[in-house]
Amino acid sequence: MTRTRTTRIVAATLALGLVAAACGGDDDAAPVTEAPVDDTDDTDDTDDTDDTDDTDEPDDADEPDDADEPDDADEPDDADEPDDAMAVDLSDVCPSPLVIQTDWFPESEYGATYNLIGEPYTVDVNEKTVTGPLWTEGQPTGIDVEVRTGGPAIGFSAPRQQMYTDDSIHLAYSSLDAQSLAWDDAPLVSVVAPLLKNPQIIMWDPEVYPDVETVEDLGEQGVIINVFAGGGFAEVFVAEGIWSEDQVDPSYDGSPARFIAEGDLAQQGFATAEPYLYENEFAEFGRMPAFQLLHDAGYIAYTQTLAVRPDDLETLRPCLEEFVPIVQKAAVEFLDDPDRTNALIVDAVEQFDDFWVYDMGVAQYAVDTMIELEIKGNGPNGIAGEMDLDRVTEAIDAIRAAGANVTVDDVADMFTNEFLDPSIGF
């Protein structure tokens, strides 16, 4: 996925006005002293002889012993008891920090991963990392998690390559199509798929092509499709007769300039970003492009999974048994309530202060799009993060039929659903 993430580099630089925003909150506590003051006024009201009865109220006010409900003030201690508060304690089974290598800068497609980071978190602008206590359902787990930026932060190498040069990485972002091609040199086993569908798209101008509704329609009308060189999906679509070879122009450099200037091109992008940018940030275009997900066009490989080295599978097994269900919950939680995590993502990008920019507008658009297009969703058995063997097999067969050098013998070796909690779903 690293290669395709490069789509954003020039586009991001030209996205004028994308300013990162950080969110904060106020902590105004109600003064505890007001309640005793009211009680004192009650004693003044007792100018009746029943005052003595009321005098018993001071004994009730002796309920300060009951109001030794400062044992309720001990409740903060209960809430303060991280041990009792922990939904799960990972300190005995997982390394700390648990290190996750992504394939790009922080963005909302990675919401499940950044949702794991609790408060307080720290941003390392030199290493391009975000680190904090690993949380689940708002509670600590006894360990820290460190999320590392990919793309230029690791010299544009694939996360799997980074993983094989840096033993401190425990999980890395992966794509099962890429895994099938790199199995001999850098094999990985995916353990959870936070995204049900690949968010990549092919887009076109609906004013130029009002009758085009699908990627296949583009092929029938002979439209030139501008993509990055080496994109596996293009070869698959050509092999399947959806596009002709002379339609595919592999010179895309990530800039919106050519798409805007020429108007009659189709272009590669991400459903969770480019449509928003072209409508709201690129004033020369100023409208929503039409698009189709590669997944819906038939390129159904799983992308942005979390994967481990096969040799680490047994060592990390006790950790993965607890951690993978936490990722499933985080994926669901993020879509239900994305604001805190999106604010963290935007804050990290702002602090990195690099060419990549990301604001709350595009972050919210990404969430809305993932819901609308079911980019996040359940596997075939209603389980969040589940990968389907039939789908994986079909995707890899299509890549192989297009002439790709698939080096894995059994595609089932590339992933496992064994750590998933079947009760967790969207």
C-alpha positions as CSV (number, residue, x, y, z in Angstrom):
1,M,0.0,0.0,0.0
2,T,3.0,2.3,0.4
3,R,3.3,2.8,-3.4
4,T,-0.4,3.8,-3.7
5,R,-0.2,6.1,-0.7
6,T,2.2,8.2,-2.8
7,T,-0.8,9.4,-4.7
8,R,-1.3,12.0,-2.0
9,I,2.1,13.7,-1.9
10,V,1.7,16.4,-4.6
11,A,-2.0,16.6,-4.1
12,A,-1.5,17.4,-0.4
13,T,1.1,20.1,-1.1
14,L,-1.4,21.8,-3.4
15,A,-4.3,21.5,-1.0
16,L,-4.4,25.2,-0.1
17,G,-6.1,26.0,3.2
18,L,-6.0,22.5,4.7
19,V,-5.1,23.6,8.2
20,A,-4.8,21.1,11.1
21,A,-6.9,21.8,14.2
22,A,-6.5,20.5,17.7
23,C,-9.4,20.1,20.2
24,G,-9.4,20.6,24.0
25,G,-11.8,20.7,26.8
26,D,-12.6,22.6,30.1
27,D,-12.7,20.9,33.4
28,D,-15.1,22.9,35.7
29,A,-15.8,21.0,38.9
30,A,-18.9,21.8,41.0
31,P,-17.8,23.0,44.5
32,V,-18.5,20.4,47.1
33,T,-18.9,23.0,49.9
34,E,-22.3,24.1,48.8
35,A,-24.2,21.1,50.2
36,P,-23.1,21.6,53.9
37,V,-24.0,25.3,53.7
38,D,-27.6,24.4,52.8
39,D,-27.8,22.0,55.7
40,T,-26.8,24.7,58.1
41,D,-29.6,26.9,56.8
42,D,-32.0,24.1,57.5
43,T,-31.1,24.2,61.2
44,D,-31.9,27.9,61.3
45,D,-35.3,27.2,60.0
46,T,-36.1,25.2,63.1
47,D,-37.5,27.7,65.5
48,D,-40.2,25.2,66.3
49,T,-39.8,22.9,69.3
50,D,-39.5,20.2,66.8
51,D,-36.2,21.8,66.4
52,T,-35.1,19.1,68.7
53,D,-36.3,16.7,66.2
54,D,-34.5,18.8,63.8
55,T,-31.6,18.8,66.2
56,D,-31.5,15.2,65.4
57,E,-30.8,16.4,61.9
58,P,-27.5,17.5,63.1
59,D,-27.2,13.9,64.0
60,D,-28.3,13.4,60.5
61,A,-25.8,16.0,59.8
62,D,-24.0,13.5,61.9
63,E,-24.6,11.7,58.7
64,P,-21.3,13.2,57.9
65,D,-20.5,9.8,59.3
66,D,-22.9,8.5,56.8
67,A,-21.6,11.4,54.9
68,D,-18.6,9.4,55.6
69,E,-19.8,9.0,52.2
70,P,-16.4,10.6,51.7
71,D,-16.1,6.8,51.3
72,D,-17.9,7.8,48.2
73,A,-15.1,10.2,47.8
74,D,-13.3,7.0,48.0
75,E,-15.1,6.1,44.8
76,P,-12.7,8.3,43.0
77,D,-10.2,5.9,44.5
78,D,-12.2,3.2,43.0
79,A,-12.2,5.0,39.7
80,D,-8.6,5.6,40.6
81,E,-8.1,1.9,40.8
82,P,-6.7,1.3,37.3
83,D,-6.4,-2.3,38.2
84,D,-10.2,-2.7,38.8
85,A,-10.9,-0.3,36.0
86,M,-8.9,-2.3,33.4
87,A,-11.1,-4.1,31.0
88,V,-8.1,-6.3,30.2
89,D,-4.5,-6.3,31.6
90,L,-2.0,-6.8,28.8
91,S,1.1,-6.1,30.9
92,D,1.9,-9.8,31.4
93,V,1.3,-10.9,27.8
94,C,2.3,-8.0,25.5
95,P,5.5,-5.9,25.0
96,S,5.3,-2.3,26.0
97,P,5.2,-0.2,23.9
98,L,3.5,-2.4,21.4
99,V,4.8,-0.9,18.1
100,I,2.6,-0.6,15.0
101,Q,4.1,0.5,11.6
102,T,1.7,2.2,9.3
103,D,2.1,3.0,5.6
104,W,1.5,6.7,5.6
105,F,0.9,9.8,7.7
106,P,-2.0,9.8,10.3
107,E,-5.4,9.9,8.7
108,S,-8.9,8.6,9.4
109,E,-8.6,5.4,7.4
110,Y,-6.4,4.4,10.3
111,G,-9.0,5.3,12.9
112,A,-9.0,1.8,14.5
113,T,-5.3,2.1,15.1
114,Y,-5.2,5.7,16.5
115,N,-8.3,5.0,18.6
116,L,-6.1,2.6,20.6
117,I,-4.0,5.6,21.9
118,G,-5.3,7.0,25.2
119,E,-4.4,10.1,27.3
120,P,-1.9,11.5,27.7
121,Y,-0.2,10.9,24.4
122,T,3.1,12.3,23.0
123,V,4.0,13.2,19.5
124,D,7.6,12.8,18.4
125,V,8.1,15.2,15.5
126,N,11.5,13.8,14.6
127,E,10.6,10.1,14.6
128,K,7.1,10.8,13.4
129,T,5.5,8.7,16.0
130,V,2.5,9.0,18.4
131,T,2.8,7.1,21.7
132,G,0.4,6.8,24.6
133,P,-1.3,4.3,27.0
134,L,-3.1,1.6,25.1
135,W,-6.8,2.0,25.8
136,T,-9.9,-0.1,25.2
137,E,-13.4,1.2,25.9
138,G,-11.8,4.2,27.6
139,Q,-9.9,2.1,30.1
140,P,-6.1,1.4,30.3
141,T,-4.7,-2.0,29.5
142,G,-1.4,-1.7,31.4
143,I,0.9,-1.1,28.4
144,D,1.7,1.6,25.9
145,V,1.2,1.6,22.2
146,E,3.4,3.4,19.6
147,V,2.1,4.1,16.1
148,R,4.8,4.9,13.5
149,T,4.3,7.0,10.4
150,G,5.1,5.4,7.0
151,G,5.7,6.8,3.6
152,P,8.5,9.4,3.6
153,A,9.2,8.8,7.3
154,I,10.6,5.4,6.3
155,G,12.0,6.3,2.9
156,F,8.8,5.1,1.1
157,S,9.7,1.5,1.8
158,A,6.8,-0.9,2.4
159,P,6.0,-1.5,6.1
160,R,6.8,-5.2,5.6
161,Q,10.3,-4.3,4.5
162,Q,10.7,-1.9,7.4
163,M,9.5,-4.8,9.7
164,Y,12.3,-7.0,8.4
165,T,15.0,-4.4,9.1
166,D,13.7,-3.3,12.5
167,D,12.9,-6.0,15.1
168,S,11.2,-3.5,17.4
169,I,8.1,-3.4,15.1
170,H,5.5,-5.9,16.3
171,L,2.7,-5.3,13.8
172,A,2.7,-3.6,10.4
173,Y,0.1,-2.5,7.8
174,S,-0.1,-4.8,4.9
175,S,-2.2,-5.8,1.8
176,L,-2.8,-9.4,0.9
177,D,-2.1,-8.8,-2.8
178,A,1.4,-7.4,-1.9
179,Q,1.9,-10.2,0.6
180,S,1.4,-12.8,-2.1
181,L,4.1,-11.2,-4.2
182,A,6.6,-10.8,-1.4
183,W,6.1,-14.1,0.4
184,D,9.5,-15.5,-0.5
185,D,11.4,-12.4,0.8
186,A,9.3,-10.8,3.5
187,P,6.4,-13.0,4.4
188,L,3.7,-11.6,6.8
189,V,0.6,-13.1,8.4
190,S,-2.4,-10.7,8.6
191,V,-4.3,-11.1,11.9
192,V,-7.1,-8.5,11.6
193,A,-8.6,-6.4,8.7
194,P,-10.0,-3.1,10.1
195,L,-11.1,-2.2,6.6
196,L,-13.6,-4.4,4.8
197,K,-12.9,-2.7,1.4
198,N,-10.0,-1.1,-0.2
199,P,-10.7,2.7,-0.2
200,Q,-8.9,3.2,-3.6
201,I,-11.0,4.5,-6.5
202,I,-10.9,5.5,-10.1
203,M,-12.6,8.9,-10.6
204,W,-13.8,11.0,-13.6
205,D,-15.5,14.3,-14.3
206,P,-19.3,13.7,-14.4
207,E,-19.8,16.8,-16.5
208,V,-17.5,15.4,-19.2
209,Y,-18.8,11.8,-18.9
210,P,-22.4,12.0,-17.7
211,D,-23.1,8.5,-18.9
212,V,-20.2,6.8,-17.2
213,E,-21.2,5.0,-14.0
214,T,-18.5,2.3,-13.6
215,V,-14.8,1.6,-14.3
216,E,-16.1,-0.8,-17.0
217,D,-17.9,2.1,-18.7
218,L,-14.6,4.0,-18.9
219,G,-13.2,1.1,-20.7
220,E,-16.0,0.9,-23.2
221,Q,-15.7,4.6,-23.9
222,G,-11.9,4.5,-24.4
223,V,-11.2,7.0,-21.6
224,I,-7.5,7.3,-20.7
225,I,-6.9,6.2,-17.1
226,N,-4.0,8.0,-15.3
227,V,-2.5,5.7,-12.6
228,F,0.7,5.1,-10.8
229,A,3.1,2.8,-12.6
230,G,3.0,-0.8,-11.3
231,G,-0.5,-0.6,-9.9
232,G,-1.6,-4.3,-9.8
233,F,-5.3,-3.5,-10.3
234,A,-4.6,-1.9,-13.8
235,E,-3.0,-5.1,-15.0
236,V,-5.9,-7.2,-13.6
237,F,-8.5,-5.0,-15.4
238,V,-6.6,-5.2,-18.7
239,A,-6.2,-9.0,-18.3
240,E,-10.0,-9.3,-17.7
241,G,-10.8,-7.1,-20.7
242,I,-12.3,-4.3,-18.7
243,W,-9.7,-1.9,-20.0
244,S,-7.4,-2.1,-23.1
245,E,-3.7,-1.8,-22.5
246,D,-3.4,1.5,-24.5
247,Q,-5.9,3.2,-22.2
248,V,-3.7,2.8,-19.1
249,D,-1.4,5.8,-18.7
250,P,1.0,4.9,-15.8
251,S,2.4,8.5,-15.5
252,Y,0.3,9.7,-12.6
253,D,2.5,11.8,-10.1
254,G,-0.1,12.5,-7.5
255,S,-0.8,16.1,-8.7
256,P,-4.3,17.2,-9.5
257,A,-3.0,19.5,-12.2
258,R,-3.4,17.2,-15.2
259,F,-6.9,16.0,-14.2
260,I,-8.1,19.5,-13.8
261,A,-6.4,20.9,-16.9
262,E,-7.3,18.2,-19.4
263,G,-10.7,17.3,-17.9
264,D,-11.2,14.1,-20.0
265,L,-8.9,11.8,-18.0
266,A,-9.9,9.3,-15.4
267,Q,-7.6,9.1,-12.4
268,Q,-6.6,7.0,-9.4
269,G,-7.4,8.2,-5.9
270,F,-9.0,7.5,-2.5
271,A,-12.7,7.6,-1.8
272,T,-11.9,9.0,1.6
273,A,-10.0,12.0,0.5
274,E,-9.8,13.0,-3.2
275,P,-13.5,13.7,-3.8
276,Y,-13.6,16.0,-0.8
277,L,-10.4,17.8,-1.9
278,Y,-11.5,18.3,-5.5
279,E,-14.8,19.7,-4.4
280,N,-13.6,21.8,-1.5
281,E,-9.9,22.6,-1.8
282,F,-9.1,22.6,-5.5
283,A,-11.0,25.8,-6.5
284,E,-10.2,25.3,-10.3
285,F,-12.3,22.1,-10.2
286,G,-14.7,22.9,-7.5
287,R,-17.1,20.0,-7.7
288,M,-17.4,16.4,-6.6
289,P,-15.9,13.9,-9.1
290,A,-17.7,10.7,-9.9
291,F,-15.9,7.5,-8.9
292,Q,-16.1,3.8,-8.3
293,L,-14.2,1.8,-5.6
294,L,-11.7,-0.7,-7.1
295,H,-13.4,-3.2,-4.8
296,D,-16.8,-2.6,-6.4
297,A,-15.2,-2.8,-9.8
298,G,-13.9,-6.3,-9.0
299,Y,-10.4,-5.8,-7.4
300,I,-11.2,-7.2,-4.0
301,A,-7.9,-7.7,-2.3
302,Y,-7.8,-6.8,1.5
303,T,-5.7,-3.8,2.2
304,Q,-4.4,-2.1,5.4
305,T,-4.6,-5.2,7.5
306,L,-2.4,-5.6,10.6
307,A,0.2,-8.3,10.2
308,V,3.0,-10.0,12.0
309,R,6.1,-11.9,10.9
310,P,5.3,-15.6,10.7
311,D,8.2,-16.4,13.1
312,D,6.6,-14.1,15.7
313,L,3.2,-15.7,15.6
314,E,3.8,-18.2,18.4
315,T,5.7,-15.7,20.5
316,L,3.0,-13.1,20.3
317,R,0.1,-15.5,20.5
318,P,-0.8,-14.7,24.1
319,C,-0.7,-11.0,23.3
320,L,-2.6,-11.3,20.0
321,E,-5.4,-13.3,21.7
322,E,-6.1,-10.2,23.9
323,F,-5.0,-7.4,21.5
324,V,-6.9,-8.4,18.3
325,P,-10.3,-8.1,19.9
326,I,-9.3,-4.7,21.2
327,V,-8.6,-3.7,17.6
328,Q,-12.0,-5.0,16.6
329,K,-13.6,-2.9,19.3
330,A,-11.5,0.2,18.4
331,A,-12.7,-0.1,14.7
332,V,-16.3,-0.1,15.9
333,E,-15.8,2.6,18.5
334,F,-14.1,4.9,16.0
335,L,-17.1,4.9,13.6
336,D,-19.5,5.4,16.5
337,D,-17.6,8.3,18.0
338,P,-14.7,9.5,15.9
339,D,-14.2,13.1,17.3
340,R,-11.5,12.4,19.9
341,T,-9.4,10.2,17.6
342,N,-9.8,12.5,14.6
343,A,-8.6,15.4,16.8
344,L,-5.6,13.3,17.8
345,I,-4.9,12.5,14.1
346,V,-5.1,16.1,13.1
347,D,-3.0,17.2,16.1
348,A,-0.3,14.7,15.2
349,V,-0.2,15.9,11.5
350,E,-0.1,19.5,12.7
351,Q,2.8,18.8,15.1
352,F,4.7,16.9,12.4
353,D,4.6,20.1,10.3
354,D,5.5,18.3,7.1
355,F,4.1,18.6,3.5
356,W,1.2,16.3,4.5
357,V,-1.8,18.3,5.7
358,Y,-5.0,17.0,7.2
359,D,-7.9,18.9,8.8
360,M,-11.1,18.0,10.6
361,G,-13.2,18.6,7.4
362,V,-11.5,15.8,5.4
363,A,-11.3,13.7,8.6
364,Q,-15.0,13.8,9.0
365,Y,-15.6,13.3,5.3
366,A,-13.4,10.1,5.5
367,V,-15.6,8.8,8.4
368,D,-18.8,9.6,6.6
369,T,-17.5,7.9,3.4
370,M,-16.4,4.8,5.2
371,I,-19.9,4.4,6.7
372,E,-21.7,5.2,3.4
373,L,-19.6,2.9,1.2
374,E,-19.2,0.3,3.9
375,I,-15.4,0.6,3.6
376,K,-15.5,-0.5,7.2
377,G,-17.8,-3.4,7.9
378,N,-18.3,-7.0,9.0
379,G,-16.8,-10.1,7.3
380,P,-19.1,-12.9,5.9
381,N,-20.0,-14.1,9.4
382,G,-20.9,-10.7,10.8
383,I,-17.5,-10.3,12.5
384,A,-15.5,-7.1,12.5
385,G,-12.0,-7.6,11.1
386,E,-12.7,-11.0,9.5
387,M,-11.0,-12.1,6.3
388,D,-12.7,-14.5,3.9
389,L,-10.7,-17.3,2.3
390,D,-12.8,-17.4,-0.8
391,R,-12.3,-13.7,-1.4
392,V,-8.6,-13.9,-0.8
393,T,-8.3,-16.8,-3.2
394,E,-10.3,-15.0,-5.9
395,A,-8.2,-11.9,-5.5
396,I,-4.8,-13.7,-5.7
397,D,-6.0,-15.9,-8.7
398,A,-6.9,-12.6,-10.5
399,I,-3.4,-11.2,-9.9
400,R,-1.8,-14.5,-11.0
401,A,-3.9,-14.6,-14.1
402,A,-2.7,-11.1,-15.0
403,G,0.9,-12.4,-15.0
404,A,2.0,-11.2,-11.5
405,N,4.8,-13.3,-9.8
406,V,2.8,-14.7,-6.9
407,T,5.2,-16.5,-4.7
408,V,2.9,-17.9,-2.0
409,D,1.8,-21.5,-2.5
410,D,-1.2,-21.6,-0.2
411,V,-3.0,-18.2,0.2
412,A,-4.4,-19.4,3.6
413,D,-0.9,-19.1,5.0
414,M,-1.1,-15.3,4.6
415,F,-3.8,-14.6,7.2
416,T,-5.6,-16.0,10.2
417,N,-9.0,-15.2,11.9
418,E,-8.1,-17.3,15.0
419,F,-7.6,-14.3,17.3
420,L,-10.9,-12.5,16.4
421,D,-13.8,-12.3,18.9
422,P,-16.9,-13.5,17.0
423,S,-19.2,-11.4,19.2
424,I,-17.7,-8.1,17.9
425,G,-19.2,-6.5,14.8
426,F,-20.4,-3.2,13.4
